[in-house]
Amino acid sequence: MTIARKQGRFITLEGSEGGGKSSLMTVVSGYLRDQGQEVVKTREPGGTSLGEQVRTALLDPEMTEIHPKAELGLMFAARVQHVETLIKPALRAGKWVVCDRFTDSTYAYQGGGRGIAAEVIEHFESIFLGEFKPDLTLLLDLPVDVGLKRASAEGVPDRFEREQTVFFERVRRTFLLRASQTDRIHLIDALQAQNKVAEDALEIIRTTCFGDHEGLS
């Protein structure tokens, strides 16, 4: 059974390092296509030419002197370009957008991690995005030590991955706090086997985005 919608939906994948967002992106996008939806896969920072250039700068291990507020500004500059030129047009065209990270990561990394007050981030969010938010966020959660061990096996660590464990503990706490404050964010145990993580994610999508999951593959 397939379901077609005139208005697209915006789904974001969140979590600290090593949570398996990339693998879940493939699973979620494939499932949505099986349901008859046209899907746009994207990421933050990134998704546009400007966003990818910002991503390169922010992840560069040699960029050690970026001030936290400059980092925040770059994130939102890339984000508003992303939203206005890619995400919103896709949604208006009836496409579903699945994004690896969005504003919740800014609260977690620049807020919890870097120590920028949530009120400052909220101000940026209001100016650049207004009321625009994801329809659904899947938060992949696991202990920091496990996540960092998984991430270290994937290659040379980027600028963020070189932070100390205490930084990622603050990031995780902020993610969990945000999940406790809104029904939009659904927590998934990323310590589970990959197929169970995928199963949990797809069940959430079936029940929250499609309403009635009976009969869906």
N, C-alpha and C positions, 0 to 999 in steps of 0.2 A: 504493500500500500504506500502511495506517495502523497505528500501534502504540499501544495503550492501556496505561497502567501504573497500578497501584493507588497507588503512592507517587510523589509529585511529585519533581522535581529542582530544585535551586537553582543558577542560573547568574548570575554577575556579570560586568559589563563594566568594565574599568579602563583607566587611562591618563591622561596629562597633557592639558592644554588643546589643543583642535583636532584630537584624534585621530579623531573621527567616531563616538563612542559612541552618540549619539542616532540616527543613521542605521542603525547596526548593530542597535540595539534593535528597530527596525521590522522589519528583515530576519529576525532571529532569532525574534522573536515570531510573525511570519507563517509561517515555516517550521515551527515547532512546532505551530501550529494546523493546518497542512496535514497533519501527522502524527497528527492526532486528539487532540492534547493541549489542555486548557484552560489558558490562560496568564494570569498576573498580571504586569503591567509596573509597576515601581516605581523609586524612586530614593533616594539618600542624599546629604546629610540630606534627609528627607522621608518620604513614604509614609503618614504618619498626620497627624492634626491637629497634634499636638505636634511631630512632625518637620518639618512645613512651617513652623511658627513659628520653630523653631530655624534652619532653612535661611534664612529671611528675615533673621534677625539676623546670621548668620555671613557672608552674602554682601553685606550692606549696606556700601557703601564708606564710609559715615559712621561705622561702628563700628570706629574705629581703635585703641581702647584695650583690646581683648579680650586678656587674658593667654593665652599658649599653653596653659597647663594648664587654664584655664577653657574654652578652645576644645576641648581634648581631652575634658573632662568633658561639655560640651554634645553633642559628637558621640556619645559613648557613651550618654548619656541618651536621645537621639533614637533610637539604634540598638536599645537593648533594648526600647523601646516598639514599634518597627517589627517586630522579630523575634517578640516574644511575642504581639502583637495582629494582625499581618498575615501575616508570612512563614511562621511555623510552622503556623498554622491552615490556610493555603492548601496547604502541602505535605502535611499530614495528610489533606486532602480530595482528594488526588491531583492537584492543580494544579501546573503548573510555574511557578516564579517567576524572572523575569529582572529583575535590578536594576542600575541605573546607579550604580556605586560601592558599596563595602562596606568591610570592615576593612582591606583592602590599601591603600586610599587614606589611611586614618588613619596607617598606618606610613609612607607616602610623604610626605604633607603635614605632619602634625603631628610625625612622626618626622624624616624626612629634611629636610623644608623648615624646620620650626620648631626642630629640634634636640632634641626630647624623646627620651630614651633608649628604645630598643626594649624594654628590660626593663620600663619603666613602662607602655608600651602593652600589652605582654603581660599585665601584672598586671590592667589594666582589662579586657582581653579575657577573661581567665580568670574574673574576678568576674561580669561582665555576660553573657557568652555561653557560658561553660563550654567544651565541645568543639564547639560549633556552628560550622560553616564551610560555605562554598559547596561544591557538588559539582564545579563547574567554573568557572574564571575565564579570560576572554579578555582579554589585555592588549594594547591597541593602542599600539604604540610608534612614535615618530617624533622627529626632532631638535627640540629646544626652539624654535629660531628659526622653524621651519616651523609648528609647532603654535601659537605665539603669533601669528604672522601670520594664520593661519586664524581663530583665535578673535577677533582684533581686527576682523575683517570681519563678525562676527555681531552687533555692537551695543555698547552701553556696557559697559566692563569691570566685573566685580564686584570684591568686596574681595580675593579670591584672585588674580584675573587682573591686578591692579595691582601684584603683587609683582615684584621684579627678576628678570632672567634667571637669576642665580646660584641663586635660590630654586628655580626650576623645573629647573635642572640637578641639584640635590640630589634633588628629587622623582623625576626620571627614573632617576637612579642607584639609588635605593631600590627603585623598581618592578622594575628589571632584576635587582637583587640578590635580591629575593624570588622572582622567576621562576626564578632559578637554583637555588633551595633546595627547590622542591617541584614535583611532577608535576601538581599541581592547576592551576597557572597556565600557560597556553599563549600564547606570544608571537606576535603578528601584526604584520607590517610595514605600518604605516598610511601609508607613503609611496606604496604601490601605488594603482592605480586603485580606486575605490570598489567596483566589481563584483568585483575580485580579492580585496579584503579580505573581502567577503561570502562569496565562494567558499571562502576559506581557513577562515573561521569556521564555516561550515556543515559542512565536511568534518571539522573537529575535533569538532563536536557529534555528527555521525553516528557517528564511530568511538569516542568516549569515552562518550557517553550511551546510545546505542542498541546498541553492541557490534558489530553487523553492518550495514554501510551498504549492502550490495548490495540493489538493488531499491527503495531509498527514493528519493523524488523530490527 
